[in-house]
Amino acid sequence: DKPRRKWYQIQWFDDGDTPRERRLITKLDLLIVPYAFLAYWTKYIDQSNLSQCRIITVNIWPTNTNKYSPTDNAYVAGLKEDLGFKGNELVQLQTMYIVGAVTGQIPFMFLFTYMPMNQLIPVLDIAWGVFTLLQFRANSFGELATYRFLVGWFEAAFFPAMHYIFGAWYRGDEIARRAGTFYVGLTLGTLTAGLIQAGASARLDGVNGLEGWRWMYIICALITIPIGILGYFILPGTPDMPNRWLLNDDDVKVAKARLTRAGHAIEGKFTLTSLKRLADKWQLWALLLLDIFFWNGSINQSSGGYLLWIKSLGRYSTSRVNELGAISPAVGIVYILAICFLSDLVLGPAWAITLAHAFNILGLVILLVWDVPEPALWFAFMTTYFSVAMSSVLYSWVNTILKGSPAERSFALVLLNAVSQSSTAWTQLLVFPTVEAPRFKKGYAFVLANAVLLIVTAQIIRLLLRRSR
């Protein structure tokens, strides 16, 4: 509702924040944002590790003809030979992870308002790290699939939980740029995974009798578990259940006062009454539709198409493919920060979403045509991370629209994430089968349609919210 600044008037604090409030905001920023960033970074190192394995296990000709043959394979080493994979097992492993991530979210629809977040999140993170480690010892598809399910289950609540914390401490016009900084962990994790996998393939393969991809999971776990332990001490919890290690009574009092002035509710446990009240709101169902379009309008980012295409060129080693694969997530960092800052300070959520997916649509059109000069394909793959650049904008918008009730925010954040993510468990299997790599014609057409519907839905919600004021 505040007047928007010009695009060049970028600043961290609001003009109306008092010196005491700015000290509190800085303290919260230093407690929440670094931990959220580090934890998300480690999660995407692990998630991307499986995609890194995909580039060395797909049956492809070592040319750019996009033909496939069961007898002429460009295998160089890796997970497929070690575990005896033959077809779509890798995309099935991605699906097992998604099933775990979706089912693992269900209990937390009800629990966020009852449990201290500074205890809940670290426990889940440590368990996630343990099962990440166990993947290094997998010797069959069934064993690895079980670990992937459990990794997904313990990781499930992290994303909505962090957005719930952001919504508990920050005003609606402050959340997106903080959450965007947190979301950079996704792109940095993907980028780092490629570099670490390149190093593991080149330097650790065969050390102590372990293949390079097994070392990758060991490295992930060694990073993850200490970060999980750290979260118990530095996450601030929520204003109604604060972490007293680093927040005093005055901090909590100031936080509650500034949020109350902005119309944010501070307390309220989840009950059946709050569920009924939420179910009667059109905003919930509109946001759910928006989130489904978002998840399915961005699965091109996780399909591995960019890495598989580089591999299909037949001119780069496995280590070099992983290094080149880091370019797309690297530029994605810029996209995420730009879209999130523009949302908070200049454009607002609906137009920030529109801007991000306009670039995503441009890249998808090129990938759908495919028979274009090679530089055009490089450009198209460089736009991929625009598809997820507005993720923090969307969930910050949910926090803002439902700011009147912590119980409604809690349930909505988890429900939207779980239902939307579950839709990709089957859509990805249908439209991005591994054997069709790297030209996922059905996949890029499907994602393009969802990206267009995402923009249309965001603009409709914007207009409806304006009319309901």
C-alpha positions in Angstrom: 0.0 0.0 0.0 3.0 2.3 0.3 4.1 4.6 -2.5 6.6 2.9 -4.8 10.0 4.3 -5.3 11.8 4.8 -8.6 13.8 1.8 -9.8 17.1 3.4 -8.7 16.0 4.2 -5.2 17.2 1.0 -3.7 17.5 0.9 0.1 17.4 -1.7 2.8 15.4 0.1 5.5 12.1 2.0 5.2 12.1 5.7 5.8 9.7 5.4 8.7 11.8 2.9 10.7 13.2 4.4 13.9 16.8 4.0 15.0 15.7 1.4 17.5 13.7 -0.5 14.9 16.6 -0.4 12.5 18.9 -2.0 15.1 16.3 -4.7 15.7 15.9 -5.3 11.9 19.7 -5.5 11.5 19.9 -8.0 14.4 17.1 -10.1 12.8 18.7 -9.9 9.4 22.0 -11.2 10.8 20.2 -14.1 12.6 17.7 -15.3 10.1 19.0 -14.5 6.6 22.5 -16.1 6.9 21.2 -19.3 8.4 18.4 -19.6 5.9 20.9 -19.0 3.1 23.4 -21.5 4.3 20.8 -24.2 5.0 19.1 -23.8 1.6 22.5 -23.8 -0.1 23.4 -27.2 1.4 20.0 -28.6 0.4 20.4 -27.6 -3.2 24.0 -29.0 -3.3 22.4 -32.4 -2.5 19.4 -32.0 -4.8 21.6 -30.8 -7.7 24.0 -33.6 -7.1 21.5 -36.1 -8.6 21.2 -33.9 -11.7 25.0 -33.8 -12.0 24.9 -37.6 -12.1 22.3 -37.5 -14.8 24.7 -35.9 -17.3 26.9 -38.9 -17.3 24.2 -41.5 -17.4 22.0 -40.6 -20.3 22.3 -42.6 -23.6 23.3 -39.9 -26.1 25.3 -39.7 -29.3 28.5 -37.7 -28.8 27.2 -35.2 -31.4 24.5 -32.6 -31.6 22.1 -34.7 -33.6 19.9 -35.5 -30.6 19.6 -39.2 -31.6 19.7 -42.0 -29.0 21.0 -45.5 -29.2 21.2 -48.3 -26.7 24.4 -49.6 -28.3 26.5 -46.4 -28.7 26.6 -44.7 -25.3 28.6 -41.7 -24.2 29.3 -43.1 -20.7 32.4 -41.8 -19.0 31.8 -43.0 -15.4 29.3 -42.6 -12.6 26.2 -43.7 -10.9 24.6 -45.5 -13.8 27.3 -48.1 -14.1 27.7 -48.5 -10.4 24.1 -49.1 -9.7 23.1 -50.8 -12.9 20.5 -48.2 -14.1 19.0 -48.8 -17.5 16.3 -46.3 -18.3 14.3 -43.7 -16.4 15.6 -44.6 -12.9 17.1 -41.2 -12.4 13.9 -39.2 -13.0 12.1 -41.8 -10.8 14.6 -41.0 -8.0 13.6 -37.3 -8.4 10.0 -38.4 -8.0 10.8 -40.4 -4.8 12.3 -37.3 -3.4 9.2 -35.2 -4.3 6.9 -37.8 -2.7 8.9 -37.6 0.5 8.9 -33.8 0.4 5.2 -33.6 -0.1 4.1 -36.2 2.5 6.6 -34.8 5.0 4.9 -31.4 4.9 1.5 -32.6 5.9 2.1 -32.6 9.7 3.5 -29.1 9.7 0.3 -27.6 8.3 -0.8 -27.8 12.0 2.4 -27.6 14.0 4.1 -24.3 13.1 2.0 -22.3 15.6 2.6 -24.9 18.4 6.4 -25.6 18.2 9.4 -23.3 18.7 10.8 -22.8 15.2 14.4 -22.5 16.5 14.1 -26.2 17.7 12.0 -27.7 15.0 14.0 -26.6 12.0 17.5 -27.7 13.3 16.2 -31.2 14.3 14.8 -31.7 10.8 18.1 -30.3 9.2 20.3 -32.7 11.2 18.1 -35.7 10.3 18.2 -34.6 6.7 22.0 -34.5 6.9 22.2 -38.0 8.2 20.2 -39.5 5.4 22.2 -37.4 2.9 25.3 -39.1 4.2 23.8 -42.6 4.0 23.3 -42.2 0.2 27.1 -42.7 -0.3 26.7 -46.3 0.6 23.8 -47.1 -1.7 24.3 -50.2 -3.9 20.9 -50.5 -5.6 18.1 -48.5 -7.0 15.8 -49.5 -4.1 18.2 -48.5 -1.4 19.0 -45.1 -3.0 15.3 -44.5 -3.6 14.6 -45.1 0.1 17.2 -42.6 1.1 15.9 -40.0 -1.4 12.4 -40.4 0.1 13.7 -39.8 3.6 15.9 -36.9 2.5 12.8 -35.3 1.0 10.7 -36.0 4.1 13.1 -34.3 6.5 13.7 -31.4 4.1 10.0 -31.0 3.5 9.1 -28.3 6.1 12.2 -26.1 5.7 11.0 -23.9 2.8 7.5 -23.0 4.2 9.0 -22.8 7.7 11.5 -20.2 6.8 8.8 -18.2 5.0 6.7 -18.5 8.1 9.6 -17.0 10.1 10.0 -14.2 7.7 6.3 -13.4 7.9 6.5 -13.5 11.7 9.2 -10.8 12.0 8.9 -8.6 8.9 6.3 -6.3 7.3 4.8 -7.1 3.9 7.0 -4.6 2.2 10.2 -6.0 3.8 9.9 -9.8 3.2 10.7 -10.3 -0.5 14.2 -8.9 -0.5 15.2 -10.8 2.7 13.6 -14.0 1.4 15.2 -13.4 -2.0 18.6 -13.3 -0.3 17.7 -16.6 1.3 16.6 -18.0 -2.0 20.0 -17.3 -3.5 21.0 -20.4 -1.6 19.2 -22.4 -4.3 21.2 -21.0 -7.2 24.5 -21.0 -5.2 23.8 -24.6 -4.2 23.2 -25.6 -7.8 26.3 -23.7 -8.9 28.5 -25.2 -6.1 27.2 -28.7 -6.7 28.6 -28.5 -10.3 31.9 -27.3 -9.1 32.2 -29.8 -6.2 31.1 -32.6 -8.5 33.7 -31.6 -11.0 36.4 -31.6 -8.3 35.1 -34.9 -6.9 35.2 -36.5 -10.3 38.6 -35.3 -11.1 40.3 -35.7 -7.7 38.4 -38.0 -5.4 37.2 -40.7 -7.8 38.6 -44.0 -6.5 40.0 -42.6 -3.2 39.4 -45.2 -0.5 37.6 -47.3 -3.1 34.7 -44.8 -3.5 33.5 -43.3 -6.7 33.4 -39.5 -7.1 29.6 -39.3 -6.8 29.7 -41.1 -3.5 32.2 -38.6 -2.2 29.8 -35.8 -3.1 27.2 -37.1 -0.6 29.8 -37.3 2.1 30.8 -33.7 1.5 27.2 -32.6 1.6 26.6 -34.2 4.9 29.8 -32.8 6.4 28.5 -29.3 5.5 24.8 -29.9 6.5 25.0 -31.3 10.0 27.0 -28.5 11.6 24.7 -25.9 10.0 21.7 -27.7 11.5 23.3 -27.6 15.0 24.0 -23.9 14.6 20.4 -23.2 13.8 19.3 -24.1 17.4 21.4 -21.1 18.7 20.8 -18.4 16.1 17.3 -18.8 14.7 15.1 -16.3 16.5 12.0 -18.4 16.5 8.8 -16.3 16.3 7.6 -13.3 18.4 5.2 -15.5 20.4 7.9 -18.2 20.9 11.2 -16.3 20.6 14.7 -17.8 21.1 16.0 -16.2 24.2 19.6 -17.0 23.4 20.0 -13.8 21.5 16.7 -11.9 21.7 15.8 -9.9 24.9 12.4 -8.7 26.1 12.8 -5.3 24.5 13.6 -6.8 21.1 10.4 -8.8 21.2 8.4 -5.8 22.4 9.7 -3.6 19.6 9.1 -6.3 17.0 5.5 -6.8 18.1 4.7 -3.1 18.2 6.0 -2.4 14.6 4.2 -5.4 13.2 0.9 -4.5 15.0 1.0 -1.0 13.5 1.3 -2.6 10.0 -1.7 -4.9 10.7 0.2 -8.1 11.2 -1.2 -10.5 13.8 1.3 -11.7 16.3 -0.4 -14.6 18.1 -2.9 -17.3 17.3 -2.8 -21.1 17.4 -4.1 -23.2 14.6 -7.7 -24.5 15.3 -10.5 -26.0 13.2 -12.2 -22.6 13.3 -9.2 -21.0 11.7 -9.1 -23.7 9.0 -12.8 -23.1 8.2 -12.2 -19.3 8.1 -9.3 -19.8 5.7 -11.2 -22.2 3.5 -13.9 -19.6 3.0 -11.4 -17.1 1.5 -11.0 -16.8 -2.2 -7.5 -15.7 -1.7 -6.4 -19.2 -0.6 -7.7 -20.9 -3.7 -6.4 -18.2 -6.0 -2.9 -18.4 -4.5 -3.0 -22.2 -4.7 -3.7 -22.0 -8.4 -0.9 -19.4 -8.8 1.5 -21.7 -6.9 0.7 -24.7 -9.0 1.4 -22.7 -12.2 4.6 -21.5 -10.6 5.9 -25.0 -9.7 5.0 -26.4 -13.2 6.2 -23.2 -14.9 9.7 -23.7 -13.5 10.4 -27.4 -13.7 12.7 -26.6 -16.7 15.1 -25.3 -14.1 15.4 -28.8 -12.4 15.1 -30.9 -15.5 18.8 -31.1 -16.1 18.3 -30.0 -19.7 21.1 -27.4 -19.7 23.7 -29.9 -18.5 22.4 -32.6 -20.8 22.6 -30.3 -23.8 26.2 -29.3 -23.0 27.0 -33.0 -22.8 25.3 -33.7 -26.1 27.6 -31.3 -27.9 30.3 -33.9 -27.5 33.2 -31.5 -27.0 33.6 -31.3 -23.2 34.9 -33.6 -20.5 32.7 -34.5 -17.6 34.5 -32.0 -15.3 34.2 -29.3 -17.9 30.5 -30.0 -18.3 30.0 -29.5 -14.6 32.0 -26.3 -14.7 30.0 -24.8 -17.6 26.8 -25.9 -15.8 27.6 -23.4 -13.1 27.1 -20.5 -15.4 23.2 -20.6 -15.5 22.8 -20.7 -11.7 25.4 -18.0 -11.3 23.5 -15.5 -13.4 20.4 -16.7 -11.6 21.7 -15.1 -8.4 21.4 -11.7 -10.2 17.9 -12.5 -11.4 16.6 -13.4 -8.0 18.0 -10.4 -6.2 16.8 -8.0 -8.9 13.2 -9.4 -9.0 12.9 -9.5 -5.2 14.2 -6.0 -4.7 12.0 -4.7 -7.5 9.0 -6.4 -5.9 9.5 -4.8 -2.5 10.6 -1.3 -3.6 9.3 -0.6 -7.1 6.9 -3.0 -8.9 4.9 -5.0 -6.3 4.4 -8.8 -6.4 2.2 -9.2 -9.4 4.4 -7.1 -11.8 7.6 -8.7 -10.4 6.2 -12.2 -11.2 5.1 -10.9 -14.7 8.6 -9.6 -15.4 10.4 -12.7 -14.3 8.3 -15.1 -16.4 8.3 -12.9 -19.4 12.0 -13.7 -19.7 11.3 -17.3 -18.8 8.8 -17.5 -21.7 11.3 -15.9 -24.1 13.8 -18.7 -23.3 11.2 -21.4 -23.5 10.0 -20.3 -27.0 13.6 -20.6 -28.2 14.0 -24.0 -26.6 10.8 -25.2 -28.1 11.9 -24.1 -31.6 15.3 -25.6 -30.9 16.6 -25.5 -34.5 18.3 -22.1 -34.0 21.9 -21.0 -33.9 23.9 -22.4 -31.0 24.3 -18.9 -29.3 20.5 -18.7 -29.2 20.3 -21.9 -27.2 23.0 -20.7 -24.8 20.9 -17.5 -24.3 17.8 -19.6 -23.8 19.4 -21.7 -21.1 20.7 -18.6 -19.4 17.1 -17.4 -18.9 16.1 -20.6 -17.1 16.6 -19.2 -13.5 14.1 -16.4 -14.2 11.5 -19.2 -13.7 12.3 -19.4 -10.0 13.5 -15.8 -9.4 10.1 -14.8 -8.2 9.6 -17.7 -5.8 10.3 -15.5 -2.7 8.0 -12.9 -4.1 5.1 -15.3 -4.4 5.5 -16.7 -0.8 6.1 -13.2 0.6 2.8 -12.2 -1.1 1.1 -15.1 0.7 2.5 -13.8 4.0 1.2 -10.3 3.3 -2.3 -11.3 2.1 -2.8 -13.5 5.1 -1.0 -11.3 7.7 -4.1 -11.1 9.9 -3.6 -14.6 11.3 -0.5 -16.7 12.0 -2.6 -19.9 11.9 -3.8 -19.0 8.4 -0.3 -18.1 7.2 1.1 -21.3 8.6 -1.5 -23.6 7.0 -1.6 -21.8 3.7 2.2 -21.7 3.3 2.5 -25.5 3.8 -0.7 -26.4 1.9 0.3 -24.3 -1.2 3.9 -25.7 -1.2 2.8 -29.3 -0.7 0.0 -29.4 -3.2 1.9 -27.5 -5.9 5.1 -29.6 -5.4 3.1 -32.8 -5.5 1.8 -31.9 -8.9 5.3 -32.0 -10.3 5.8 -35.6 -9.1 3.8 -36.8 -12.1 4.1 -33.9 -14.5 7.9 -34.2 -14.6 7.7 -37.9 -15.2 5.4 -37.3 -18.2 7.0 -34.4 -19.9 10.7 -34.7 -18.9 11.6 -38.4 -19.4 15.4 -38.9 -19.2 15.5 -40.8 -22.5 14.3 -37.7 -24.4 17.1 -35.5 -23.3 18.3 -33.0 -24.1 15.5 -31.8 -26.3 12.5 -32.0 -24.0 9.9 -30.9 -26.6 6.9 -31.9 -24.5 8.5 -30.5 -21.4 9.3 -27.1 -22.7 5.8 -26.7 -24.3 4.2 -27.7 -20.9 6.3 -25.3 -18.9 5.6 -22.5 -21.4 1.8 -22.9 -21.0 2.1 -22.8 -17.2 4.3 -19.7 -17.3 1.7 -17.9 -19.4 -1.1 -19.0 -17.0 1.0 -17.9 -14.0 1.2 -14.3 -15.4 -2.5 -14.2 -16.1 -3.4 -15.5 -12.6 -1.0 -13.1 -10.9 -2.6 -10.1 -12.6 -6.2 -11.3 -11.9 -5.3 -11.6 -8.2 -3.8 -8.1 -8.2 -7.0 -6.7 -9.7 -9.2 -8.6 -7.3 -7.2 -7.4 -4.3 -7.4 -3.8 -5.5 -11.2 -4.1 -5.8 -11.6 -5.7 -2.3 -9.8 -2.8 -0.5 
